[in-house]
């Protein structure tokens, strides 16, 4: 994988399924990159609905914690581990702002192009 907002990796207690966390710029060598996007394009017509989603990435990480012991299980259909721990990384949440949807989309676009 190319340099994806390039971050250095380490263990972190709150990541999706307990995989490695990346916080500082470096090259990421992973097959799967997990990223939280609390609000790329919030609905300004229904702000309560959009504001409720801001905690979504953290809620998913907390909920997945109970399954973290099983992320390396073998998938007999694919004939491979479900998620190889050294090939999956959680880069945290994108630095988005609820009141700046255009800037949020720019940040997301930059991530996807890298």
MDTraj code that builds the backbone (N, CA, C; nanometers):
import mdtraj as md
import numpy as np

residues = "UNK UNK UNK UNK UNK UNK UNK UNK UNK UNK UNK UNK UNK UNK UNK UNK UNK UNK UNK UNK UNK UNK UNK UNK UNK UNK UNK UNK UNK UNK UNK UNK UNK UNK UNK UNK UNK UNK UNK UNK UNK UNK UNK UNK UNK UNK UNK UNK UNK UNK UNK UNK UNK UNK UNK UNK UNK UNK UNK UNK UNK UNK UNK UNK UNK UNK UNK UNK UNK UNK UNK UNK UNK UNK UNK UNK UNK UNK UNK UNK UNK UNK UNK UNK UNK UNK UNK UNK UNK UNK UNK UNK UNK UNK UNK UNK UNK UNK UNK UNK UNK UNK UNK UNK UNK UNK UNK UNK UNK UNK UNK UNK UNK UNK".split()
xyz = np.array([
    [0.0832, -0.1166, 0.0000],
    [0.0000, 0.0000, 0.0000],
    [0.0884, 0.1238, 0.0000],
    [0.0428, 0.2297, -0.0625],
    [0.1215, 0.3525, -0.0694],
    [0.1216, 0.4228, 0.0658],
    [0.1919, 0.5342, 0.0718],
    [0.1966, 0.6091, 0.1969],
    [0.0590, 0.6681, 0.2230],
    [-0.0060, 0.6229, 0.3254],
    [-0.1428, 0.6619, 0.3556],
    [-0.1439, 0.7513, 0.4779],
    [-0.1446, 0.8806, 0.4575],
    [-0.1306, 0.9782, 0.5641],
    [-0.0143, 0.9404, 0.6536],
    [0.0705, 0.8604, 0.6045],
    [0.1928, 0.8069, 0.6619],
    [0.2045, 0.8239, 0.8131],
    [0.1894, 0.7156, 0.8844],
    [0.1954, 0.7169, 1.0298],
    [0.2780, 0.6003, 1.0806],
    [0.3407, 0.6162, 1.1971],
    [0.4157, 0.5056, 1.2545],
    [0.3221, 0.4221, 1.3403],
    [0.3483, 0.2932, 1.3502],
    [0.2554, 0.2015, 1.4136],
    [0.3011, 0.1571, 1.5510],
    [0.2029, 0.1327, 1.6378],
    [0.2293, 0.0811, 1.7712],
    [0.1015, 0.0182, 1.8244],
    [0.1120, -0.0472, 1.9379],
    [-0.0061, -0.1024, 2.0018],
    [-0.0844, 0.0098, 2.0681],
    [-0.2142, -0.0037, 2.0701],
    [-0.3000, 0.0941, 2.1345],
    [-0.4172, 0.0197, 2.1965],
    [-0.4612, 0.0599, 2.3146],
    [-0.5705, -0.0130, 2.3772],
    [-0.7050, 0.0058, 2.3075],
    [-0.7257, 0.1152, 2.2334],
    [-0.8538, 0.1366, 2.1677],
    [-0.8361, 0.1497, 2.0175],
    [-0.8347, 0.0351, 1.9507],
    [-0.8323, 0.0312, 1.8052],
    [-0.9371, -0.0688, 1.7614],
    [-0.9704, -0.0673, 1.6352],
    [-1.0671, -0.1627, 1.5832],
    [-1.0100, -0.3037, 1.5963],
    [-1.0784, -0.3895, 1.6673],
    [-1.0389, -0.5287, 1.6920],
    [-0.9026, -0.5420, 1.7581],
    [-0.8525, -0.4349, 1.8195],
    [-0.7241, -0.4420, 1.8884],
    [-0.6035, -0.4490, 1.7972],
    [-0.6190, -0.4105, 1.6693],
    [-0.5058, -0.4131, 1.5760],
    [-0.4098, -0.2985, 1.6084],
    [-0.2961, -0.2939, 1.5426],
    [-0.1980, -0.1876, 1.5657],
    [-0.2561, -0.0514, 1.5315],
    [-0.2040, 0.0491, 1.6002],
    [-0.2450, 0.1871, 1.5789],
    [-0.1314, 0.2632, 1.5134],
    [-0.1629, 0.3587, 1.4272],
    [-0.0617, 0.4420, 1.3630],
    [-0.0942, 0.5884, 1.3884],
    [0.0034, 0.6631, 1.4396],
    [-0.0196, 0.8033, 1.4734],
    [0.0805, 0.9002, 1.4120],
    [0.2020, 0.8573, 1.3799],
    [0.3038, 0.9489, 1.3275],
    [0.3343, 0.9167, 1.1817],
    [0.3727, 1.0171, 1.1032],
    [0.4006, 0.9926, 0.9617],
    [0.5155, 0.8945, 0.9353],
    [0.4863, 0.7892, 0.8622],
    [0.5804, 0.6922, 0.8043],
    [0.5024, 0.6143, 0.6996],
    [0.5665, 0.5265, 0.6307],
    [0.4942, 0.4441, 0.5338],
    [0.4187, 0.3330, 0.6041],
    [0.2986, 0.3087, 0.5583],
    [0.2170, 0.2000, 0.6121],
    [0.2283, 0.0827, 0.5171],
    [0.2586, -0.0334, 0.5727],
    [0.2637, -0.1560, 0.4945],
    [0.1533, -0.2467, 0.5475],
    [0.0317, -0.2317, 0.4932],
    [-0.0828, -0.3073, 0.5418],
    [-0.1757, -0.3404, 0.4265],
    [-0.2498, -0.4495, 0.4446],
    [-0.3512, -0.4871, 0.3466],
    [-0.4835, -0.4174, 0.3754],
    [-0.5092, -0.3909, 0.5043],
    [-0.6334, -0.3277, 0.5470],
    [-0.5986, -0.2091, 0.6366],
    [-0.6569, -0.0936, 0.6066],
    [-0.6386, 0.0259, 0.6887],
    [-0.7764, 0.0689, 0.7380],
    [-0.7918, 0.0770, 0.8705],
    [-0.9168, 0.1200, 0.9319],
    [-0.9036, 0.2672, 0.9653],
    [-1.0034, 0.3457, 0.9268],
    [-1.0021, 0.4892, 0.9554],
    [-1.1412, 0.5300, 1.0012],
    [-1.1468, 0.6145, 1.1037],
    [-1.2740, 0.6674, 1.1514],
    [-1.3048, 0.7991, 1.0831],
    [-1.4279, 0.8124, 1.0354],
    [-1.4707, 0.9366, 0.9714],
    [-1.6004, 0.9797, 1.0412],
    [-1.5888, 1.0588, 1.1472],
    [-1.7067, 1.0951, 1.2263],
    [-1.8120, 1.1749, 1.1491],
    [-1.7708, 1.2598, 1.0568],
    [-1.8695, 1.3390, 0.9815],
    [-1.8056, 1.3948, 0.8554],
    [-1.8147, 1.3242, 0.7468],
    [-1.7596, 1.3757, 0.6221],
    [-1.8507, 1.4841, 0.5662],
    [-1.9774, 1.4517, 0.5507],
    [-2.0754, 1.5473, 0.5009],
    [-2.1984, 1.5407, 0.5916],
    [-2.1989, 1.6178, 0.7003],
    [-2.3133, 1.6133, 0.7918],
    [-2.4375, 1.6751, 0.7284],
    [-2.5530, 1.6295, 0.7702],
    [-2.6791, 1.6862, 0.7242],
    [-2.7084, 1.8111, 0.8060],
    [-2.6997, 1.9255, 0.7446],
    [-2.7256, 2.0498, 0.8156],
    [-2.8766, 2.0702, 0.8365],
    [-2.9602, 1.9950, 0.7639],
    [-3.1055, 2.0040, 0.7801],
    [-3.1520, 1.9254, 0.9016],
    [-3.0741, 1.8252, 0.9410],
    [-3.1075, 1.7433, 1.0568],
    [-2.9807, 1.7283, 1.1408],
    [-2.9409, 1.8356, 1.2064],
    [-2.8150, 1.8373, 1.2785],
    [-2.8110, 1.7373, 1.3934],
    [-2.9241, 1.7126, 1.4609],
    [-2.9245, 1.6166, 1.5706],
    [-2.8835, 1.4778, 1.5215],
    [-2.9338, 1.4391, 1.4049],
    [-2.8988, 1.3090, 1.3474],
    [-2.7494, 1.3030, 1.3167],
    [-2.6968, 1.4084, 1.2574],
    [-2.5545, 1.4107, 1.2229],
    [-2.4658, 1.4175, 1.3459],
    [-2.5047, 1.4960, 1.4458],
    [-2.4253, 1.5070, 1.5682],
    [-2.4199, 1.3739, 1.6428],
    [-2.5266, 1.2970, 1.6345],
    [-2.5301, 1.1668, 1.7021],
    [-2.4253, 1.0722, 1.6449],
    [-2.3865, 1.0905, 1.5201],
    [-2.2881, 1.0028, 1.4563],
    [-2.1439, 1.0366, 1.4872],
    [-2.1185, 1.1489, 1.5525],
    [-1.9809, 1.1898, 1.5791],
    [-1.9063, 1.0882, 1.6645],
    [-1.9759, 1.0195, 1.7508],
    [-1.9120, 0.9201, 1.8383],
    [-1.9067, 0.7822, 1.7732],
    [-1.9528, 0.7703, 1.6496],
    [-1.9598, 0.6404, 1.5821],
    [-1.8285, 0.5647, 1.5758],
    [-1.7192, 0.6244, 1.5269],
    [-1.5932, 0.5501, 1.5186],
    [-1.5444, 0.4989, 1.6550],
    [-1.5570, 0.5816, 1.7574],
    [-1.5148, 0.5386, 1.8912],
    [-1.6047, 0.4268, 1.9420],
    [-1.7345, 0.4386, 1.9179],
    [-1.8276, 0.3339, 1.9610],
    [-1.7961, 0.2004, 1.8931],
    [-1.7640, 0.2041, 1.7638],
    [-1.7289, 0.0804, 1.6931],
    [-1.6000, 0.0193, 1.7480],
    [-1.5027, 0.1037, 1.7780],
    [-1.3770, 0.0520, 1.8349],
    [-1.4013, -0.0102, 1.9718],
    [-1.4808, 0.0559, 2.0550],
    [-1.5102, 0.0009, 2.1887],
    [-1.5865, -0.1310, 2.1777],
    [-1.6838, -0.1362, 2.0883],
    [-1.7631, -0.2574, 2.0717],
    [-1.6787, -0.3722, 2.0182],
    [-1.5862, -0.3415, 1.9289],
    [-1.5034, -0.4476, 1.8710],
    [-1.4007, -0.5023, 1.9700],
    [-1.3799, -0.4327, 2.0819],
    [-1.2798, -0.4762, 2.1800],
    [-1.3077, -0.6174, 2.2299],
    [-1.4364, -0.6519, 2.2472],
    [-1.4686, -0.7862, 2.2964],
    [-1.4350, -0.8947, 2.1946],
    [-1.4182, -0.8574, 2.0692],
    [-1.3845, -0.9543, 1.9653],
    [-1.2357, -0.9540, 1.9310],
    [-1.1584, -0.8697, 1.9966],
    [-1.0182, -0.8525, 1.9590],
    [-0.9365, -0.9805, 1.9726],
    [-0.9761, -1.0701, 2.0595],
    [-0.9023, -1.1960, 2.0754],
    [-0.9245, -1.2905, 1.9571],
    [-1.0218, -1.2595, 1.8719],
    [-1.0569, -1.3511, 1.7634],
    [-1.0199, -1.3002, 1.6242],
    [-0.9537, -1.1852, 1.6124],
    [-0.9279, -1.1288, 1.4799],
    [-0.8292, -1.2111, 1.3978],
    [-0.7583, -1.3027, 1.4606],
    [-0.6620, -1.3836, 1.3858],
    [-0.7158, -1.5221, 1.3507],
    [-0.8459, -1.5440, 1.3638],
    [-0.9050, -1.6741, 1.3333],
    [-0.8891, -1.7086, 1.1854],
    [-0.8907, -1.8355, 1.1558],
    [-0.8698, -1.8847, 1.0200],
    [-1.0030, -1.8904, 0.9455],
    [-1.0068, -1.8347, 0.8252],
    [-1.1246, -1.8400, 0.7395],
    [-1.1062, -1.9571, 0.6437],
    [-1.1830, -2.0623, 0.6644],
    [-1.1660, -2.1841, 0.5844],
    [-1.2092, -2.1634, 0.4395],
    [-1.2980, -2.0687, 0.4128],
    [-1.3387, -2.0405, 0.2750],
    [-1.2276, -1.9691, 0.1987],
    [-1.1643, -1.8738, 0.2647],
    [-1.0560, -1.7988, 0.2014],
    [-0.9212, -1.8690, 0.2141],
    [-0.9155, -1.9689, 0.3022],
    [-0.7915, -2.0427, 0.3298],
    [-0.6810, -1.9477, 0.3785],
    [-0.7195, -1.8598, 0.4714],
    [-0.6261, -1.7621, 0.5273],
    [-0.6850, -1.7074, 0.6571],
    [-0.6004, -1.6459, 0.7406],
    [-0.6550, -1.5812, 0.8604],
    [-0.7542, -1.4721, 0.8207],
    [-0.8559, -1.4511, 0.9040],
    [-0.9557, -1.3478, 0.8763],
    [-0.8861, -1.2122, 0.8670],
    [-0.8111, -1.1759, 0.9677],
    [-0.7317, -1.0531, 0.9665],
    [-0.5955, -1.0860, 1.0255],
    [-0.4923, -1.0797, 0.9449],
    [-0.3571, -1.1020, 0.9968],
    [-0.3157, -0.9753, 1.0722],
    [-0.2879, -0.9888, 1.2008],
    [-0.2653, -0.8723, 1.2877],
    [-0.1574, -0.7783, 1.2359],
    [-0.0529, -0.8304, 1.1718],
    [0.0542, -0.7433, 1.1240],
    [0.0228, -0.6810, 0.9887],
    [-0.0917, -0.7106, 0.9297],
    [-0.1284, -0.6556, 0.7988],
    [-0.2511, -0.5652, 0.8073],
    [-0.2985, -0.5366, 0.9300],
    [-0.4137, -0.4494, 0.9519],
    [-0.3707, -0.3386, 1.0471],
    [-0.4099, -0.2169, 1.0167],
    [-0.3712, -0.1042, 1.1013],
    [-0.4885, -0.0070, 1.1126],
    [-0.5029, 0.0527, 1.2293],
    [-0.6063, 0.1533, 1.2550],
    [-0.5357, 0.2889, 1.2638],
    [-0.5692, 0.3796, 1.1740],
    [-0.5020, 0.5102, 1.1738],
    [-0.5800, 0.6162, 1.2510],
    [-0.6829, 0.5730, 1.3232],
    [-0.7589, 0.6674, 1.4048],
    [-0.8621, 0.7430, 1.3231],
    [-0.9084, 0.8521, 1.3785],
    [-1.0118, 0.9321, 1.3134],
    [-0.9511, 1.0446, 1.2306],
    [-1.0150, 1.0749, 1.1206],
    [-0.9729, 1.1894, 1.0408],
    [-1.0055, 1.3175, 1.1163],
    [-0.9219, 1.4200, 1.1021],
    [-0.9447, 1.5462, 1.1737],
    [-1.0503, 1.6314, 1.1036],
    [-1.1760, 1.5870, 1.1130],
    [-1.2846, 1.6578, 1.0449],
    [-1.3542, 1.7538, 1.1408],
    [-1.4284, 1.8490, 1.0822],
    [-1.5007, 1.9494, 1.1588],
    [-1.6457, 1.9478, 1.1128],
    [-1.7372, 1.9343, 1.2065],
    [-1.8798, 1.9246, 1.1746],
    [-1.9283, 2.0415, 1.0892],
    [-1.8764, 2.1591, 1.1141],
    [-1.9229, 2.2788, 1.0439],
    [-1.8488, 2.3089, 0.9145],
    [-1.7610, 2.2197, 0.8711],
    [-1.6849, 2.2430, 0.7479],
    [-1.6897, 2.1207, 0.6559],
    [-1.8066, 2.0882, 0.6021],
    [-1.8195, 1.9680, 0.5200],
    [-1.7308, 1.9675, 0.3951],
    [-1.7093, 2.0848, 0.3335],
    [-1.6237, 2.0884, 0.2143],
    [-1.4799, 2.0522, 0.2502],
    [-1.4313, 2.1065, 0.3611],
    [-1.2955, 2.0742, 0.4067],
    [-1.2854, 1.9257, 0.4435],
    [-1.3922, 1.8711, 0.5024],
    [-1.3929, 1.7289, 0.5378],
    [-1.3768, 1.6417, 0.4135],
    [-1.4482, 1.6774, 0.3082],
    [-1.4381, 1.5995, 0.1842],
    [-1.2989, 1.6111, 0.1224],
    [-1.2347, 1.7267, 0.1376],
    [-1.0980, 1.7435, 0.0893],
    [-1.0027, 1.6519, 0.1655],
    [-1.0182, 1.6468, 0.2973],
    [-0.9351, 1.5586, 0.3809],
    [-0.9556, 1.4137, 0.3400],
    [-1.0793, 1.3738, 0.3226],
    [-1.1096, 1.2361, 0.2820],
    [-1.0537, 1.2061, 0.1444],
    [-1.0663, 1.2998, 0.0515],
    [-1.0114, 1.2810, -0.0828],
    [-0.8609, 1.2653, -0.0820],
    [-0.7935, 1.3444, 0.0002],
    [-0.6474, 1.3350, 0.0138],
    [-0.6077, 1.1973, 0.0654],
    [-0.6805, 1.1474, 0.1634],
    [-0.6531, 1.0150, 0.2177],
    [-0.6696, 0.9078, 0.1110],
    [-0.7762, 0.9130, 0.0369],
    [-0.8038, 0.8107, -0.0636],
    [-0.7051, 0.8131, -0.1803],
    [-0.6498, 0.9285, -0.2105],
    [-0.5550, 0.9404, -0.3217],
    [-0.4130, 0.8983, -0.2821],
    [-0.3840, 0.8949, -0.1516],
    [-0.2470, 0.8642, -0.1090],
    [-0.2216, 0.7152, -0.1021],
])
top = md.Topology()
chain = top.add_chain()
for i, resn in enumerate(residues, 1):
    res = top.add_residue(resn, chain, resSeq=i)
    for name in ("N", "CA", "C"):
        top.add_atom(name, md.element.get_by_symbol(name[0]), res)
traj = md.Trajectory(xyz[None], top)
